[in-house]
Amino acid sequence: MIAHSAPPVVYPLGRSRFQALLLAGLWCAGALATLCWLYSGQQARWHVVLSVVALAGAGLAALAGWKKTEVGQIVWDGQSWRREGVGYQSGIAEQRISVIADFQDLLLLRMQCDTQRSACVWCERSAFPERWLDFRRALFSPGRYAGSSRAVAVSGHADAASIQTKQ
């Protein structure tokens, strides 16, 4: 069987609405737990004040992290992946892209470059629906694998997937 490489594709990266909703939901769960704890009759002692301060700090950290997400694009040129945008140098090839989770309309990717620096990014179909299938084809193209290919689907299968570019 001849393995063909996927054609070039460009897909936008940026702040994920799903990530924002997930962070907000987790913060609200923490706020609800803290409110229930306060409502259960706890007096305003140092540990209650500490939990409220920690909750506020977690919310601010989540908001700052989400706002710090850099906007750009991910590019598959037929040979390697690279990120382009204001916050990182254009043309630097990514060494490895791993699919952490695949929800069909939402992907969580781990991108690692030569400097061993890695970043997790959410890619959503709603960012560019016309190119979503092309982007997925490039990610899961059998022509890109040195060995066997395994995909992660969030449907009960928990095999790790590692997608490596040609070097």
C-alpha positions, -999 to 999 in steps of 0.1 A, spaced: 0 0 0 13 34 -9 10 61 17 2 95 4 8 127 23 -21 151 29 -21 183 9 -10 216 25 -35 232 49 -36 263 71 -59 264 102 -64 292 127 -53 290 163 -65 312 191 -87 315 222 -110 286 224 -146 291 235 -147 256 248 -116 262 269 -132 294 283 -164 275 292 -145 247 308 -125 270 329 -156 290 339 -174 258 348 -146 245 369 -143 279 387 -181 279 393 -179 244 408 -152 256 432 -173 287 440 -203 266 447 -184 242 469 -170 272 489 -204 288 492 -219 254 505 -190 252 530 -198 288 542 -235 281 543 -229 249 564 -221 272 594 -184 278 591 -174 310 609 -151 335 592 -118 320 604 -85 321 586 -91 289 566 -124 303 552 -107 335 542 -79 315 527 -103 294 506 -120 326 493 -87 342 484 -75 309 467 -108 308 447 -103 344 436 -67 337 427 -76 306 407 -102 326 388 -78 354 380 -51 329 369 -75 310 346 -87 343 330 -51 355 326 -40 322 311 -69 322 286 -63 358 276 -26 351 271 -34 324 245 -17 336 213 -36 340 181 -21 327 149 -23 297 126 -10 262 123 4 253 89 10 219 73 31 223 42 30 187 32 63 179 50 61 195 85 40 215 109 47 250 120 30 278 139 27 313 125 17 344 143 27 374 163 39 357 194 62 331 178 86 331 149 72 321 115 88 292 97 100 273 128 90 237 121 73 218 149 90 185 157 60 167 170 22 171 173 3 148 195 -35 144 195 -45 144 232 -82 142 226 -105 140 196 -141 150 200 -147 152 162 -156 189 162 -129 198 188 -93 186 191 -68 191 219 -33 191 205 1 191 221 27 209 200 64 204 209 92 223 191 130 218 189 136 236 221 115 210 240 90 237 248 55 224 244 20 239 244 -15 225 244 -39 241 220 -76 236 214 -87 235 178 -124 240 171 -143 232 139 -162 265 143 -129 285 138 -129 276 101 -155 250 92 -146 250 55 -111 237 63 -118 214 93 -118 182 73 -86 192 55 -70 199 88 -81 166 102 -68 148 71 -34 164 75 -33 154 112 -43 118 106 -27 112 72 -11 78 70 17 92 49 30 111 79 37 82 102 70 65 105 54 35 123 19 24 131 -8 50 135 -32 52 164 -58 78 170 -73 89 203 -111 91 202 -130 101 233 -153 72 231 -139 48 256 -105 41 239 -76 56 259 -46 47 237 -21 75 234 -15 88 200 17 105 188 18 120 154 53 127 142 64 148 113 91 138 89 125 152 99 
